[in-house]
Structure formats: C-alpha cells, structure tokens
Amino acid sequence: MERTTSDAIGKARLLLEIRKAGVTNLRILGVMEAVPRDLFVLENHVDHAHDDRALPIACGQTISQPSLVAAMTEALDVGDRGKVLEIGTGSGYQTAILAKLCRRVYTVERHRDLVVAAEARFAALRLHNITTRVGDGSLGWPAQAPFERIVVTAAAAVAPPALLDQLSVGGVMVIPIGPEGGDQMLCRIRRDKNGCHREDLLPVRFVPLIDGGMPADAG
C-alpha cells in the first residue's frame, strides 16, 4: 500500500511538472499518466522513475525527462490514424507513448540489446502496433515510407535528407538540430507541396545522430 501511494503521489507530481513545462494536450497528459515509466528505467533507478529528469539506461544511453518527451509528442501533433517513424527507440518509453496515440509506430535503433529489451516491454504492455528495426536511423525506413510524422531523438547538424524524403506532404518532423556539445534547437519541420519549413521550438541537448548507427537518447 505504501509503494502504491508513493507511486500515485509521484505520478501526480510528474504530471504537474509536465503541465508547468507548457504541455496542455489532455490526450497526451492522459497517456503520460497511463504509461508506467518505472518499467523503462534500470532497476536501481526505479525510485526516480517519476522524477522529471533524464536517467541512464543500458548501452550507455539515457531515457529523457518526461516533460521533454511530452513536449516533443505534443509538437508532433499525432493523430489516432497516423503512421509515425521514430528514430532512436532507446528504452522504448517514447515509443510506447506514441503507440497509444497513433495507428502504428515504426522505430529504428542501432543497439540490438535496447531493441530486445524494448520489445519485451511492449509485449508486457500489450502494445501490438509497434514495429522495430535494428539499423541506421539516419536512413529512416524507406520500405515503409511515406510517414505522416517523424520524430528523431538525436541531434543532427541538418535534418537528414533521407528522412525529409520519407516525410509525406502535410507531414511533420520533430528533430533536434545543432552540433554535438554546442547549442541545439528542437525544431518542427512541416512539409507542404512547396517544400519543407522549419520552426524553432526550444533549446535542448541531445547526443549526436551518427551515420551507420543511431544512439538513443529520448526513447
């Protein structure tokens, strides 16, 4: 009972932090409350699962702070019939959030161990609309393109051309852009019949997007 009460208090506090960060979409807030973050963190960090901060996961990667996951999800503007490409599965936390908001998620991760662990979590949560792949995230998933929405969880100097090519007309990409260790900006890129248009959202700090492999950060 004590643990259940503590979890409830932690979730309530976390939702308040997410709201303070500017996320107001009730659908997203409901999913953030429903998905158990403690399932996605390392066992020795379970007590901090409801803290609004990044935590380490396997393969030397991290799970991003929930308010940033929520902000990126809100910026993506996911519809319940949408098809989403996620670059960087990581722990699978953001993947699970997206899976509850859209029709299907395709997610690419360069660390096979992370993919195997994430798949087990998806099965435990009975999330059956997620398709995973081990590979180079900068290349996207051409066989499943185009995508209405693309979210990238590592910073690139510019938006990768392959990902822009896989974004449908009317689609949205959310991606951190900037140099490793330097100023980075979370950007929203909208594609219309005239091309792609970038909007800067907020300063962030992510690991770099690496050709030939994709380090996970906000998964």
Phi, psi and omega per residue, in radians:
M1 nan -0.723 -3.122
E2 -1.076 -0.746 3.138
R3 -1.142 -0.716 3.135
T4 -1.096 -0.754 3.117
T5 -1.117 -0.743 3.117
S6 -1.081 -0.729 3.123
D7 -1.104 -0.734 -3.127
A8 -1.108 -0.738 3.115
I9 -1.139 -0.737 3.131
G10 -1.094 -0.746 3.113
K11 -1.110 -0.747 3.136
A12 -1.097 -0.740 3.123
R13 -1.127 -0.711 -3.135
L14 -1.147 -0.750 3.106
L15 -1.075 -0.622 3.080
L16 -1.129 -0.713 3.110
E17 -1.120 -0.685 3.132
I18 -1.135 -0.734 3.092
R19 -1.104 -0.717 3.123
K20 -1.089 -0.504 3.123
A21 -1.322 -0.078 3.043
G22 1.828 0.047 3.126
V23 -1.465 2.103 -3.064
T24 -2.099 -0.146 -3.101
N25 -1.134 2.022 -3.048
L26 -1.155 -0.565 3.113
R27 -1.119 -0.767 3.126
I28 -1.178 -0.753 3.125
L29 -1.052 -0.676 3.114
G30 -1.119 -0.702 3.127
V31 -1.233 -0.682 3.103
M32 -1.055 -0.607 3.103
E33 -1.278 -0.608 -3.033
A34 -1.369 -0.566 -3.083
V35 -1.448 2.097 -3.075
P36 -1.336 1.801 -3.095
R37 -1.095 -0.481 -3.132
D38 -1.075 -0.383 3.107
L39 -1.257 -0.330 -3.009
F40 -1.844 -0.050 -3.135
V41 -1.835 2.859 3.097
L42 -1.162 2.642 -3.045
E43 -0.981 -0.652 -3.103
N44 -1.380 0.052 3.076
H45 -2.081 0.185 -3.096
V46 -1.027 -0.625 -3.134
D47 -1.123 -0.291 -3.131
H48 -1.899 0.202 -3.063
A49 -1.062 -0.518 -3.110
H50 -1.739 0.213 3.013
D51 -1.447 2.528 3.134
D52 -1.512 1.260 3.114
R53 -2.695 2.755 3.084
A54 -1.231 2.579 3.120
L55 -2.341 2.629 3.120
P56 -1.247 2.573 2.995
I57 -2.239 -2.976 -3.111
A58 -1.160 2.901 3.085
C59 1.105 0.403 3.093
G60 1.235 0.330 -3.104
Q61 -1.824 -3.084 -3.123
T62 -2.354 2.766 2.946
I63 -1.811 2.183 -3.031
S64 -1.198 2.831 3.120
Q65 -1.120 2.465 -3.059
P66 -0.992 -0.629 -3.128
S67 -1.117 -0.572 3.096
L68 -1.284 -0.701 3.068
V69 -1.023 -0.781 -3.133
A70 -1.145 -0.717 -3.128
A71 -1.142 -0.719 3.114
M72 -1.153 -0.674 3.132
T73 -1.163 -0.737 3.115
E74 -1.133 -0.710 3.118
A75 -1.108 -0.513 -3.119
L76 -1.250 -0.475 3.095
D77 0.981 1.075 -3.051
V78 -1.402 2.319 3.046
G79 -1.737 2.776 -3.033
D80 -1.238 -0.218 3.078
R81 -1.860 0.159 -3.037
G82 -1.381 2.818 3.106
K83 -2.078 2.074 -2.986
V84 -2.029 2.399 2.970
L85 -1.855 2.193 3.074
E86 -1.946 2.244 3.088
I87 -1.805 1.866 -3.101
G88 1.840 1.498 -3.121
T89 -1.195 -0.729 -3.112
G90 1.006 -2.294 3.128
S91 -1.254 -0.347 -3.069
G92 1.683 0.050 -3.078
Y93 -1.127 -0.921 3.133
Q94 -1.168 -0.580 3.080
T95 -0.998 -0.798 -3.138
A96 -1.117 -0.696 3.088
I97 -1.035 -0.858 -3.117
L98 -1.098 -0.689 -3.089
A99 -1.070 -0.499 3.127
K100 -1.464 -0.101 -3.084
L101 -1.956 -0.273 -3.039
C102 -2.335 3.112 -3.118
R103 -1.298 -0.811 -3.094
R104 -2.649 2.480 3.066
V105 -2.053 2.251 2.970
Y106 -1.879 2.173 -3.036
T107 -2.263 2.338 -3.071
V108 -2.015 2.362 -3.110
E109 -2.522 2.421 -3.104
R110 -1.473 -0.355 -3.132
H111 -1.629 1.934 -3.110
R112 -1.058 -0.676 -3.129
D113 -1.063 -0.660 3.109
L114 -1.162 -0.693 3.134
V115 -1.100 -0.794 -3.132
V116 -1.059 -0.784 -3.139
A117 -1.152 -0.717 3.137
A118 -1.124 -0.724 3.134
E119 -1.045 -0.658 3.110
A120 -1.140 -0.660 3.111
R121 -1.189 -0.711 3.109
F122 -1.066 -0.715 3.129
A123 -1.123 -0.722 3.138
A124 -1.099 -0.576 -3.134
L125 -1.585 0.002 -3.136
R126 1.018 0.754 3.065
L127 -1.694 1.838 -3.016
H128 -1.867 0.140 -3.126
N129 -1.884 0.490 3.135
I130 -2.056 2.283 3.049
T131 -2.067 2.187 -3.077
T132 -1.837 2.794 3.094
R133 -2.696 2.392 3.018
V134 -1.606 2.177 -3.120
G135 3.009 -2.942 -3.103
D136 -1.471 1.885 -3.101
G137 -1.118 -0.487 -3.112
S138 -1.145 -0.301 3.127
L139 -1.618 -0.127 -3.140
G140 1.203 -2.509 -3.129
W141 -2.487 1.311 -3.008
P142 -0.942 -0.643 -3.069
A143 -1.135 -0.402 -3.118
Q144 -1.832 -0.029 -3.125
A145 -1.233 2.743 0.077
P146 -1.504 2.874 3.124
F147 -2.056 2.447 3.065
E148 -1.265 -0.530 -3.109
R149 -2.429 2.468 3.060
I150 -2.351 2.291 3.051
V151 -2.162 2.323 -3.092
V152 -2.064 2.298 -3.045
T153 -1.939 0.512 3.008
A154 -2.584 2.666 -3.015
A155 -1.490 2.398 3.060
A156 -2.095 2.653 3.096
A157 -1.111 -0.657 3.026
V158 -2.458 2.813 3.085
A159 -1.104 2.190 -3.104
P160 -1.005 2.239 -3.122
P161 -0.965 -0.653 -3.126
A162 -1.086 -0.636 3.128
L163 -1.270 -0.697 3.088
L164 -1.070 -0.675 3.137
D165 -1.139 -0.477 -3.098
Q166 -1.603 0.000 3.110
L167 -1.528 2.196 -3.095
S168 -1.247 2.774 3.017
V169 -1.105 2.262 -3.015
G170 1.573 -0.021 -3.092
G171 -1.480 2.936 -3.115
V172 -2.302 2.354 3.003
M173 -2.082 2.374 3.022
V174 -2.011 2.173 -3.000
I175 -2.674 2.430 2.988
P176 -1.386 2.323 -3.134
I177 -2.178 2.277 3.121
G178 2.644 2.967 -3.083
P179 -1.362 2.709 3.050
E180 -1.084 2.242 3.109
G181 1.352 -0.003 -3.141
G182 -1.997 -2.898 3.136
D183 -1.220 2.208 3.105
Q184 -2.159 2.626 -3.127
M185 -2.256 2.263 3.004
L186 -1.299 2.166 -3.035
C187 -2.105 2.598 2.988
R188 -1.974 2.183 -3.140
I189 -1.983 2.136 3.105
R190 -1.869 2.413 3.113
R191 -1.941 2.210 3.020
D192 -2.176 -3.023 -3.068
K193 -1.143 -0.272 -3.140
N194 -1.696 -0.076 3.134
G195 2.304 -2.792 -3.082
C196 -1.891 2.460 -3.055
H197 -2.266 2.186 -3.041
R198 -1.707 2.440 3.056
E199 -2.246 2.181 3.111
D200 -1.439 2.346 -3.055
L201 -1.893 -1.005 -3.110
L202 -2.840 2.663 3.109
P203 -1.232 2.467 -3.108
V204 -2.495 3.060 3.057
R205 -2.460 1.949 -3.130
F206 -2.202 2.812 2.985
V207 -1.228 2.796 -3.065
P208 -1.359 2.599 2.973
L209 -1.342 2.131 -3.036
I210 -1.935 2.164 3.056
D211 -1.079 2.361 -3.131
G212 1.565 -0.077 3.098
G213 -3.111 2.641 -3.037
M214 -2.151 1.869 3.046
P215 -1.238 2.366 -3.126
A216 -1.514 2.518 3.078
D217 -2.373 -0.895 -3.048
A218 -1.866 0.386 -3.084
G219 -1.383 nan nan
